[in-house]
Amino acid sequence: MKPCPGPQDKYALVASYIAQHHVGWTVRLPSKDTGGKLLVTDATTRKSVSLDVRFSQDKLQKHCEKHHVVLGNHLMAQGWWSLRKRDLENARADFWVFVVPSVSAQKDCFIIIPPRELLQRLHLIRGHMDDRIDVYFWPTKQGRCWETRDLPRAFDRAIDNGTYSNPPRDFSTFLNAWHLVAARLS
């Protein structure tokens, strides 16, 4: 399992991905970790988008071992984040980028979502929430992504084999959704 990157490394990982895949964009890294964000600008530097980066290790293997299940035919990774509700409510970044490296696929998965949209979706899934919110994202090889926190283990296989359906928990439109950033920059 890859070690979790330090505060600056998570920004560098996302900045490197953007530099490789979005040639017309410029990325500015924060000089220190103050809860700051990446700033992405278009080629003219007249339009910008701020990204708050959140990183997780791939927890898929650990999950399978803990629950004595064999998964991974279609799952790419499993990420886990502990968020604070007030951080989502007061977020200033345009998008939060959740990064989870896929050990099996040897690539990174990015869930790119506006923080207020994330908060609304989590309210739909959970109803009342305390300040601490645990979020589990499970991206699949078919380009799907599910939020699975508090989902009964009986649904693990359905997610893995592509038969699961639950619209509020479906975050597929945000998986590797760099087009959302591109739309803001155009």
VENFENFEN-V844839 format. One line per field, one symbol per residue. psi: psi as a letter, one per 30 degrees, with the letter a starting at -180 (. if undefined). Layout:
psi->???
//
This chain:
psi->kkkklleeeeeeeeeeeeeefiefkkkkkkfljggalkkkllffgfklkkkkkkklljgeeeeeeeghljlgefkelklkkjlkefeeegkfkekkjkkkkjeefhlkkkjjkkeeeeeeeeeeefbkkaekjkkjkjklfgglkkjgkgkkfffeeeeeggfkkjeffjgeffjhhffeeeeff.
//
